Amino acid sequence: MMGYHPLIDSALVVLFAIIIIGFTPASSRLRTFSLPLLGFLAWNCISKCPLYIARSSWASSVGGYTLTSFLHFVDVAVLSQ
């Protein structure tokens, strides 16, 4: 049994980033405390993409998009505030 698809992780990273940035004030601690969760989801997606997606170009595209979304969250929510 393989578990759930890494596209779910990718969608959750994007969805949580949108919700946290859009609905919390810039000084909210929730932005900092959500980093481990989003980091875990991004790592899980990147590590599982080659197993679930047969074409390596698609797997790397999904992993790259997820990592870019995570790094954008770090920039906007934590570093820039």
A tleap script that builds the chain and sets N, CA, C and O, in Angstrom:
source leaprc.protein.ff14SB
mol = sequence {
  NMET MET GLY TYR HIE PRO LEU ILE ASP SER
  ALA LEU VAL VAL LEU PHE ALA ILE ILE ILE
  ILE GLY PHE THR PRO ALA SER SER ARG LEU
  ARG THR PHE SER LEU PRO LEU LEU GLY PHE
  LEU ALA TRP ASN CYS ILE SER LYS CYS PRO
  LEU TYR ILE ALA ARG SER SER TRP ALA SER
  SER VAL GLY GLY TYR THR LEU THR SER PHE
  LEU HIE PHE VAL ASP VAL ALA VAL LEU SER
  CGLN
}
set mol.1.N position { 0.839 -1.183 0.000 }
set mol.1.CA position { 0.000 0.000 0.000 }
set mol.1.C position { 0.884 1.247 0.000 }
set mol.1.O position { 1.805 1.366 0.808 }
set mol.2.N position { 0.600 2.157 -0.899 }
set mol.2.CA position { 1.495 3.282 -1.126 }
set mol.2.C position { 1.165 4.511 -0.270 }
set mol.2.O position { 2.069 5.305 -0.014 }
set mol.3.N position { -0.041 4.707 0.172 }
set mol.3.CA position { -0.400 5.918 0.889 }
set mol.3.C position { -1.094 6.892 -0.041 }
set mol.3.O position { -1.592 6.508 -1.100 }
set mol.4.N position { -1.127 8.140 0.352 }
set mol.4.CA position { -1.813 9.132 -0.473 }
set mol.4.C position { -0.855 9.801 -1.453 }
set mol.4.O position { 0.363 9.760 -1.277 }
set mol.5.N position { -1.413 10.405 -2.468 }
set mol.5.CA position { -0.651 10.975 -3.580 }
set mol.5.C position { 0.043 12.275 -3.168 }
set mol.5.O position { -0.524 13.046 -2.393 }
set mol.6.N position { 1.253 12.538 -3.664 }
set mol.6.CA position { 1.966 13.766 -3.298 }
set mol.6.C position { 1.304 15.037 -3.829 }
set mol.6.O position { 1.616 16.129 -3.353 }
set mol.7.N position { 0.414 14.926 -4.785 }
set mol.7.CA position { -0.301 16.127 -5.233 }
set mol.7.C position { -1.163 16.702 -4.113 }
set mol.7.O position { -1.429 17.903 -4.082 }
set mol.8.N position { -1.597 15.844 -3.197 }
set mol.8.CA position { -2.354 16.327 -2.040 }
set mol.8.C position { -1.455 17.199 -1.169 }
set mol.8.O position { -1.883 18.249 -0.690 }
set mol.9.N position { -0.213 16.768 -0.963 }
set mol.9.CA position { 0.744 17.589 -0.206 }
set mol.9.C position { 0.974 18.932 -0.884 }
set mol.9.O position { 1.013 19.970 -0.224 }
set mol.10.N position { 1.124 18.908 -2.190 }
set mol.10.CA position { 1.348 20.142 -2.934 }
set mol.10.C position { 0.162 21.092 -2.788 }
set mol.10.O position { 0.339 22.288 -2.557 }
set mol.11.N position { -1.037 20.554 -2.922 }
set mol.11.CA position { -2.233 21.384 -2.784 }
set mol.11.C position { -2.367 21.917 -1.360 }
set mol.11.O position { -2.795 23.056 -1.172 }
set mol.12.N position { -2.011 21.120 -0.359 }
set mol.12.CA position { -2.099 21.583 1.026 }
set mol.12.C position { -1.099 22.686 1.327 }
set mol.12.O position { -1.415 23.622 2.061 }
set mol.13.N position { 0.105 22.590 0.770 }
set mol.13.CA position { 1.096 23.656 0.964 }
set mol.13.C position { 0.554 24.971 0.409 }
set mol.13.O position { 0.623 26.004 1.073 }
set mol.14.N position { 0.021 24.931 -0.794 }
set mol.14.CA position { -0.506 26.148 -1.417 }
set mol.14.C position { -1.723 26.665 -0.647 }
set mol.14.O position { -1.823 27.863 -0.384 }
set mol.15.N position { -2.641 25.779 -0.287 }
set mol.15.CA position { -3.856 26.180 0.422 }
set mol.15.C position { -3.544 26.765 1.796 }
set mol.15.O position { -4.068 27.819 2.154 }
set mol.16.N position { -2.693 26.086 2.569 }
set mol.16.CA position { -2.346 26.599 3.898 }
set mol.16.C position { -1.611 27.928 3.795 }
set mol.16.O position { -1.850 28.826 4.602 }
set mol.17.N position { -0.724 28.068 2.819 }
set mol.17.CA position { -0.005 29.334 2.654 }
set mol.17.C position { -0.976 30.468 2.347 }
set mol.17.O position { -0.850 31.561 2.900 }
set mol.18.N position { -1.935 30.217 1.476 }
set mol.18.CA position { -2.925 31.243 1.142 }
set mol.18.C position { -3.741 31.623 2.365 }
set mol.18.O position { -3.941 32.807 2.638 }
set mol.19.N position { -4.207 30.637 3.095 }
set mol.19.CA position { -5.041 30.903 4.272 }
set mol.19.C position { -4.255 31.638 5.345 }
set mol.19.O position { -4.748 32.612 5.914 }
set mol.20.N position { -3.047 31.187 5.627 }
set mol.20.CA position { -2.258 31.802 6.697 }
set mol.20.C position { -1.843 33.224 6.336 }
set mol.20.O position { -1.927 34.119 7.177 }
set mol.21.N position { -1.401 33.446 5.116 }
set mol.21.CA position { -0.998 34.797 4.719 }
set mol.21.C position { -2.210 35.715 4.588 }
set mol.21.O position { -2.152 36.883 4.971 }
set mol.22.N position { -3.291 35.193 4.056 }
set mol.22.CA position { -4.457 36.032 3.798 }
set mol.22.C position { -5.281 36.387 5.018 }
set mol.22.O position { -5.908 37.446 5.054 }
set mol.23.N position { -5.291 35.514 6.023 }
set mol.23.CA position { -6.209 35.719 7.137 }
set mol.23.C position { -5.541 35.888 8.491 }
set mol.23.O position { -6.217 35.798 9.515 }
set mol.24.N position { -4.246 36.128 8.531 }
set mol.24.CA position { -3.578 36.425 9.794 }
set mol.24.C position { -2.836 37.747 9.666 }
set mol.24.O position { -2.369 38.095 8.581 }
set mol.25.N position { -2.723 38.481 10.758 }
set mol.25.CA position { -1.960 39.729 10.706 }
set mol.25.C position { -0.464 39.449 10.516 }
set mol.25.O position { 0.008 38.342 10.777 }
set mol.26.N position { 0.259 40.446 10.067 }
set mol.26.CA position { 1.681 40.269 9.759 }
set mol.26.C position { 2.500 39.868 10.983 }
set mol.26.O position { 3.528 39.206 10.842 }
set mol.27.N position { 2.071 40.250 12.163 }
set mol.27.CA position { 2.833 39.941 13.374 }
set mol.27.C position { 2.386 38.647 14.052 }
set mol.27.O position { 2.845 38.350 15.155 }
set mol.28.N position { 1.522 37.887 13.435 }
set mol.28.CA position { 0.980 36.674 14.046 }
set mol.28.C position { 2.047 35.599 14.203 }
set mol.28.O position { 2.853 35.364 13.303 }
set mol.29.N position { 2.036 34.951 15.364 }
set mol.29.CA position { 2.956 33.843 15.627 }
set mol.29.C position { 2.575 32.597 14.836 }
set mol.29.O position { 3.411 31.717 14.628 }
set mol.30.N position { 1.327 32.513 14.394 }
set mol.30.CA position { 0.876 31.369 13.612 }
set mol.30.C position { 1.693 31.224 12.339 }
set mol.30.O position { 1.921 30.110 11.868 }
set mol.31.N position { 2.129 32.334 11.785 }
set mol.31.CA position { 2.948 32.285 10.568 }
set mol.31.C position { 4.263 31.559 10.820 }
set mol.31.O position { 4.700 30.760 9.991 }
set mol.32.N position { 4.890 31.828 11.949 }
set mol.32.CA position { 6.144 31.158 12.286 }
set mol.32.C position { 5.903 29.711 12.700 }
set mol.32.O position { 6.661 28.819 12.318 }
set mol.33.N position { 4.858 29.478 13.475 }
set mol.33.CA position { 4.583 28.129 13.970 }
set mol.33.C position { 4.111 27.180 12.871 }
set mol.33.O position { 4.168 25.963 13.047 }
set mol.34.N position { 3.653 27.709 11.755 }
set mol.34.CA position { 3.190 26.846 10.666 }
set mol.34.C position { 4.337 26.383 9.759 }
set mol.34.O position { 4.139 25.526 8.897 }
set mol.35.N position { 5.524 26.942 9.950 }
set mol.35.CA position { 6.669 26.559 9.116 }
set mol.35.C position { 6.997 25.059 9.170 }
set mol.35.O position { 7.212 24.460 8.117 }
set mol.36.N position { 7.044 24.429 10.355 }
set mol.36.CA position { 7.346 22.985 10.352 }
set mol.36.C position { 6.315 22.153 9.597 }
set mol.36.O position { 6.681 21.208 8.899 }
set mol.37.N position { 5.049 22.483 9.724 }
set mol.37.CA position { 4.013 21.744 9.014 }
set mol.37.C position { 4.164 21.902 7.507 }
set mol.37.O position { 4.140 20.914 6.773 }
set mol.38.N position { 4.317 23.125 7.047 }
set mol.38.CA position { 4.473 23.355 5.613 }
set mol.38.C position { 5.781 22.753 5.096 }
set mol.38.O position { 5.828 22.230 3.983 }
set mol.39.N position { 6.829 22.827 5.895 }
set mol.39.CA position { 8.096 22.220 5.503 }
set mol.39.C position { 7.987 20.710 5.383 }
set mol.39.O position { 8.534 20.117 4.453 }
set mol.40.N position { 7.281 20.085 6.323 }
set mol.40.CA position { 7.081 18.639 6.243 }
set mol.40.C position { 6.272 18.251 5.017 }
set mol.40.O position { 6.606 17.287 4.328 }
set mol.41.N position { 5.203 19.001 4.740 }
set mol.41.CA position { 4.384 18.696 3.563 }
set mol.41.C position { 5.187 18.857 2.276 }
set mol.41.O position { 5.071 18.038 1.364 }
set mol.42.N position { 5.996 19.905 2.200 }
set mol.42.CA position { 6.817 20.118 1.008 }
set mol.42.C position { 7.854 19.001 0.861 }
set mol.42.O position { 8.052 18.480 -0.237 }
set mol.43.N position { 8.513 18.634 1.958 }
set mol.43.CA position { 9.502 17.566 1.906 }
set mol.43.C position { 8.855 16.241 1.509 }
set mol.43.O position { 9.402 15.495 0.697 }
set mol.44.N position { 7.696 15.956 2.082 }
set mol.44.CA position { 6.997 14.716 1.764 }
set mol.44.C position { 6.622 14.667 0.281 }
set mol.44.O position { 6.759 13.626 -0.361 }
set mol.45.N position { 6.156 15.778 -0.253 }
set mol.45.CA position { 5.798 15.833 -1.669 }
set mol.45.C position { 7.022 15.600 -2.547 }
set mol.45.O position { 6.975 14.807 -3.486 }
set mol.46.N position { 8.109 16.285 -2.244 }
set mol.46.CA position { 9.317 16.167 -3.060 }
set mol.46.C position { 9.888 14.746 -3.013 }
set mol.46.O position { 10.348 14.223 -4.028 }
set mol.47.N position { 9.855 14.137 -1.846 }
set mol.47.CA position { 10.434 12.799 -1.722 }
set mol.47.C position { 9.550 11.712 -2.325 }
set mol.47.O position { 10.059 10.665 -2.725 }
set mol.48.N position { 8.234 11.935 -2.400 }
set mol.48.CA position { 7.328 10.908 -2.914 }
set mol.48.C position { 6.969 11.087 -4.389 }
set mol.48.O position { 6.446 10.159 -5.006 }
set mol.49.N position { 7.236 12.238 -4.956 }
set mol.49.CA position { 6.869 12.476 -6.362 }
set mol.49.C position { 7.459 11.446 -7.323 }
set mol.49.O position { 6.730 10.962 -8.189 }
set mol.50.N position { 8.733 11.087 -7.220 }
set mol.50.CA position { 9.260 10.095 -8.174 }
set mol.50.C position { 8.600 8.723 -8.059 }
set mol.50.O position { 8.585 7.964 -9.028 }
set mol.51.N position { 8.058 8.399 -6.892 }
set mol.51.CA position { 7.417 7.099 -6.705 }
set mol.51.C position { 6.015 7.048 -7.304 }
set mol.51.O position { 5.570 5.996 -7.763 }
set mol.52.N position { 5.324 8.180 -7.301 }
set mol.52.CA position { 3.930 8.213 -7.719 }
set mol.52.C position { 3.732 8.709 -9.149 }
set mol.52.O position { 2.760 8.337 -9.806 }
set mol.53.N position { 4.639 9.537 -9.626 }
set mol.53.CA position { 4.490 10.124 -10.955 }
set mol.53.C position { 5.542 9.500 -11.855 }
set mol.53.O position { 6.742 9.646 -11.624 }
set mol.54.N position { 5.079 8.807 -12.879 }
set mol.54.CA position { 5.970 7.998 -13.718 }
set mol.54.C position { 6.959 8.836 -14.523 }
set mol.54.O position { 8.129 8.469 -14.638 }
set mol.55.N position { 6.515 9.931 -15.069 }
set mol.55.CA position { 7.409 10.764 -15.888 }
set mol.55.C position { 8.208 11.698 -14.987 }
set mol.55.O position { 7.643 12.453 -14.196 }
set mol.56.N position { 9.518 11.636 -15.118 }
set mol.56.CA position { 10.379 12.410 -14.228 }
set mol.56.C position { 10.210 13.912 -14.419 }
set mol.56.O position { 10.385 14.672 -13.468 }
set mol.57.N position { 9.875 14.353 -15.622 }
set mol.57.CA position { 9.691 15.788 -15.838 }
set mol.57.C position { 8.467 16.303 -15.087 }
set mol.57.O position { 8.485 17.412 -14.555 }
set mol.58.N position { 7.405 15.503 -15.043 }
set mol.58.CA position { 6.214 15.909 -14.285 }
set mol.58.C position { 6.483 15.849 -12.788 }
set mol.58.O position { 6.047 16.726 -12.043 }
set mol.59.N position { 7.189 14.832 -12.351 }
set mol.59.CA position { 7.506 14.706 -10.929 }
set mol.59.C position { 8.355 15.876 -10.454 }
set mol.59.O position { 8.114 16.433 -9.383 }
set mol.60.N position { 9.342 16.244 -11.249 }
set mol.60.CA position { 10.189 17.373 -10.857 }
set mol.60.C position { 9.439 18.693 -10.934 }
set mol.60.O position { 9.717 19.606 -10.156 }
set mol.61.N position { 8.502 18.808 -11.851 }
set mol.61.CA position { 7.693 20.022 -11.938 }
set mol.61.C position { 6.802 20.184 -10.707 }
set mol.61.O position { 6.701 21.279 -10.153 }
set mol.62.N position { 6.168 19.114 -10.285 }
set mol.62.CA position { 5.312 19.172 -9.091 }
set mol.62.C position { 6.156 19.464 -7.857 }
set mol.62.O position { 5.789 20.307 -7.039 }
set mol.63.N position { 7.278 18.777 -7.718 }
set mol.63.CA position { 8.166 19.021 -6.583 }
set mol.63.C position { 8.722 20.439 -6.581 }
set mol.63.O position { 8.809 21.076 -5.532 }
set mol.64.N position { 9.093 20.926 -7.747 }
set mol.64.CA position { 9.610 22.289 -7.841 }
set mol.64.C position { 8.565 23.339 -7.518 }
set mol.64.O position { 8.860 24.339 -6.862 }
set mol.65.N position { 7.340 23.111 -7.982 }
set mol.65.CA position { 6.258 24.050 -7.673 }
set mol.65.C position { 5.968 24.070 -6.174 }
set mol.65.O position { 5.737 25.130 -5.594 }
set mol.66.N position { 5.982 22.900 -5.559 }
set mol.66.CA position { 5.730 22.817 -4.121 }
set mol.66.C position { 6.837 23.516 -3.337 }
set mol.66.O position { 6.556 24.271 -2.407 }
set mol.67.N position { 8.080 23.270 -3.705 }
set mol.67.CA position { 9.198 23.917 -3.020 }
set mol.67.C position { 9.170 25.429 -3.223 }
set mol.67.O position { 9.441 26.183 -2.288 }
set mol.68.N position { 8.849 25.872 -4.422 }
set mol.68.CA position { 8.747 27.307 -4.688 }
set mol.68.C position { 7.631 27.935 -3.869 }
set mol.68.O position { 7.795 29.041 -3.353 }
set mol.69.N position { 6.515 27.261 -3.742 }
set mol.69.CA position { 5.404 27.767 -2.928 }
set mol.69.C position { 5.818 27.872 -1.467 }
set mol.69.O position { 5.491 28.851 -0.796 }
set mol.70.N position { 6.530 26.874 -0.975 }
set mol.70.CA position { 7.006 26.907 0.411 }
set mol.70.C position { 7.990 28.052 0.632 }
set mol.70.O position { 7.882 28.783 1.616 }
set mol.71.N position { 8.942 28.209 -0.273 }
set mol.71.CA position { 9.923 29.289 -0.132 }
set mol.71.C position { 9.279 30.661 -0.270 }
set mol.71.O position { 9.708 31.615 0.378 }
set mol.72.N position { 8.268 30.766 -1.096 }
set mol.72.CA position { 7.526 32.024 -1.207 }
set mol.72.C position { 6.811 32.330 0.107 }
set mol.72.O position { 6.784 33.482 0.541 }
set mol.73.N position { 6.236 31.318 0.739 }
set mol.73.CA position { 5.606 31.508 2.042 }
set mol.73.C position { 6.630 31.991 3.063 }
set mol.73.O position { 6.358 32.916 3.827 }
set mol.74.N position { 7.805 31.369 3.076 }
set mol.74.CA position { 8.845 31.795 4.013 }
set mol.74.C position { 9.208 33.255 3.772 }
set mol.74.O position { 9.370 34.018 4.725 }
set mol.75.N position { 9.337 33.647 2.525 }
set mol.75.CA position { 9.690 35.030 2.205 }
set mol.75.C position { 8.594 36.001 2.615 }
set mol.75.O position { 8.872 36.997 3.283 }
set mol.76.N position { 7.367 35.730 2.229 }
set mol.76.CA position { 6.283 36.674 2.469 }
set mol.76.C position { 5.836 36.681 3.931 }
set mol.76.O position { 5.651 37.749 4.514 }
set mol.77.N position { 5.664 35.513 4.521 }
set mol.77.CA position { 5.060 35.431 5.840 }
set mol.77.C position { 6.057 35.595 6.982 }
set mol.77.O position { 5.716 36.164 8.019 }
set mol.78.N position { 7.264 35.113 6.810 }
set mol.78.CA position { 8.194 35.117 7.928 }
set mol.78.C position { 9.263 36.198 7.783 }
set mol.78.O position { 9.480 36.977 8.711 }
set mol.79.N position { 9.927 36.255 6.640 }
set mol.79.CA position { 11.022 37.194 6.483 }
set mol.79.C position { 10.557 38.625 6.265 }
set mol.79.O position { 11.069 39.547 6.899 }
set mol.80.N position { 9.597 38.816 5.380 }
set mol.80.CA position { 9.149 40.186 5.055 }
set mol.80.C position { 8.126 40.717 6.031 }
set mol.80.O position { 8.146 41.904 6.354 }
set mol.81.N position { 7.253 39.890 6.501 }
set mol.81.CA position { 6.136 40.235 7.379 }
set mol.81.C position { 5.343 41.356 6.764 }
set mol.81.O position { 4.353 41.802 7.344 }
savepdb mol mol.pdb
quit
